[in-house]
Each structure stands twice: as C-alpha cells, then as structure tokens.
Amino acid sequence: MKAYLLDSAVARYVFEHTTPPDPLLEQLEKETAEIAGENAAMQISPDQGRFLTMITQLMAPQVVVEVGTFTGYSSVCIARGLSGGTLHCFDISERWTSVARRYWHEAGVADRVTLTIGPAKETLATFDQTVDLAFIDADKGSYPAYYELLMDRLRPGGLLLADNTLRRGWVADPAHEETTTVEIRQFNDLVIADPRVSVLMLPVADGMTMIRKN
Ligand SMILES: C[S@@+](CC[C@H](N)C(=O)[O-])C[C@H]1O[C@@H](n2cnc3c(N)ncnc32)[C@H](O)[C@@H]1O
C-alpha cells in the first residue's frame, strides 16, 4: 500500500473505500514486483490508477501523453478511460515497456496506445500534436524540461499531471537536501510561479499535482 502521506489506518480506510483494481492490474503489480525488485516501487499506486482512469473518462481527451511508462500500470489505467483518442507513451527502456506492451494487449487497449523509445527530452521535442491531457512520471530532474515541452503543446483548458511531487513530504522540510527532493522542490516552485496555469497538489500516494493550462 503506497500512501506515504497518510497514517496507516487512514490509508487502509482510503483503499477500502476506493474501487479496487481488477485481476489484470493485480497481476501486473505482482509480476512487476517479481521482475523489477526494488524498482517496482516506481509503479503508481492502485488509487492513483483509479484517479487516472476517472480523470480520463471525465475529460474525454483525444490526445494524451505519458512520460514514464515502466511496466504499464498507469498507461493501462489511462487507456481504459479513453472513449476514442490515443495515448502516446514515452520511455527510455525497451526492457520495462516490453511488459507494458503485453499488458496493453491483454487489456484490449493496444490499438489506442503508441510507444516511443528514447530520451523523452528528445522524443517529446519531435511530437507535433496538440495535447489534451499529460502525465509526467519519469526522471525527476527532467520534470522542468518535460513541463515546458508539454506546455507548448497543451491546449488551453488541458491538464498536466505530475507524480511524486511531495516526495514523501520531504519537500516541505528545507533541511532535506537529497537531490531528487531538491529537484522536485524546484519543479513545484516553477509551476506555482507560472501565470499560465492553475495548480492543485493532491496528497495521494507520493503526491500528484494537477496543472490546468488557463
Ligand atoms: C516511475 S517509472 C514510471 C512508472 C509508471 N508510470 C507506472 O505506472 O508503472 C519511471 C520511468 O521513466 C523512465 N525514464 C527514466 N528516464 C527517462 C528518460 N530520460 N526519458 C524517458 N523515460 C525515462 C524509466 O525507464 C521508467 O520506466
């Protein structure tokens, strides 16, 4: 149960009152734990998955971008929420995304997902579609670059989601100077100072920020 910002009793209560993942997502979580070892912690949590499906259903986007696909949990959740439109995934790893590809087929969503392999700063720069919804969940030091690339492509009223923006709460402690925490803190400061957007930080899992382009 990945709920770094809640005490365990509240976290359990939240999970018990959130629609649970289906057997396919449970299997993906189990397989990722088996093959990825400590990297399995990179996977989003089931409540975040439910959130991604719901927000996709609510927005009915045509063009969705995901930066950071790993073994596919978030992409399956987004793709399942689509009613038309395409999810464009960007990741650097053939190894992890080969698992994602298999689950897109098993989930019956492979026809609405594309995957581009390579460093996302380069691959995103060549993406030339207007984006309705985006999810950033890759290397944290590149969040500002991904943000600018996606803001250039996001339509007014479009939504950008960024994961791990509370870093277990460490961002709120100025004495915490671990590299990734400092990078995320800088990203959060950049976003809140941007007059182009409205921002809401959700204390779900490791923190997820909703950024709406005005
Ligand atoms: C936190 S994981 C993504 C988890 C995924 N959203 C999920 O639900 O399972 C981060 C991913 O970012 C990818 N990544 C790291 N650096 C990258 C880069 N420079 N360009 C593209 N992808 C990158 C990694 O290969 C990894 O799969």
Ligand as a Chemical Component Dictionary entry (heavy atoms), coordinates in Angstrom:
data_LIG
# 
_chem_comp.id                   LIG 
_chem_comp.type                 NON-POLYMER 
_chem_comp.pdbx_formal_charge   0 
_chem_comp.three_letter_code    LIG 
# 
loop_
_chem_comp_atom.comp_id 
_chem_comp_atom.atom_id 
_chem_comp_atom.alt_atom_id 
_chem_comp_atom.type_symbol 
_chem_comp_atom.charge 
_chem_comp_atom.model_Cartn_x 
_chem_comp_atom.model_Cartn_y 
_chem_comp_atom.model_Cartn_z 
_chem_comp_atom.pdbx_ordinal 
LIG C1  C1  C 0  8.423  5.981  -12.111 1  
LIG S1  S1  S 1  8.662  4.985  -13.543 2  
LIG C2  C2  C 0  7.102  5.146  -14.347 3  
LIG C3  C3  C 0  6.015  4.343  -13.639 4  
LIG C4  C4  C 0  4.754  4.161  -14.466 5  
LIG N1  N1  N 0  4.072  5.428  -14.654 6  
LIG C5  C5  C 0  3.845  3.119  -13.845 7  
LIG O1  O1  O 0  2.673  3.432  -13.571 8  
LIG O2  O2  O -1 4.271  1.983  -13.626 9  
LIG C6  C6  C 0  9.751  5.984  -14.486 10 
LIG C7  C7  C 0  10.013 5.552  -15.925 11 
LIG O3  O3  O 0  10.723 6.636  -16.552 12 
LIG C8  C8  C 0  11.597 6.100  -17.495 13 
LIG N2  N2  N 0  12.655 7.077  -17.778 14 
LIG C9  C9  C 0  13.712 7.411  -16.997 15 
LIG N3  N3  N 0  14.473 8.340  -17.593 16 
LIG C10 C10 C 0  13.884 8.612  -18.789 17 
LIG C11 C11 C 0  14.193 9.480  -19.870 18 
LIG N4  N4  N 0  15.265 10.278 -19.851 19 
LIG N5  N5  N 0  13.361 9.504  -20.935 20 
LIG C12 C12 C 0  12.262 8.695  -20.964 21 
LIG N6  N6  N 0  11.922 7.855  -19.971 22 
LIG C13 C13 C 0  12.716 7.806  -18.899 23 
LIG C14 C14 C 0  12.102 4.797  -16.857 24 
LIG O4  O4  O 0  12.554 3.897  -17.848 25 
LIG C15 C15 C 0  10.874 4.313  -16.106 26 
LIG O5  O5  O 0  10.188 3.336  -16.863 27 
# 
loop_
_chem_comp_bond.comp_id 
_chem_comp_bond.atom_id_1 
_chem_comp_bond.atom_id_2 
_chem_comp_bond.value_order 
_chem_comp_bond.pdbx_ordinal 
LIG C1  S1  SING 1  
LIG S1  C2  SING 2  
LIG S1  C6  SING 3  
LIG C2  C3  SING 4  
LIG C3  C4  SING 5  
LIG C4  N1  SING 6  
LIG C4  C5  SING 7  
LIG C5  O1  DOUB 8  
LIG C5  O2  SING 9  
LIG C6  C7  SING 10 
LIG C7  O3  SING 11 
LIG C7  C15 SING 12 
LIG O3  C8  SING 13 
LIG C8  N2  SING 14 
LIG C8  C14 SING 15 
LIG N2  C9  SING 16 
LIG N2  C13 SING 17 
LIG C9  N3  DOUB 18 
LIG N3  C10 SING 19 
LIG C10 C11 SING 20 
LIG C10 C13 DOUB 21 
LIG C11 N4  SING 22 
LIG C11 N5  DOUB 23 
LIG N5  C12 SING 24 
LIG C12 N6  DOUB 25 
LIG N6  C13 SING 26 
LIG C14 O4  SING 27 
LIG C14 C15 SING 28 
LIG C15 O5  SING 29 
# 
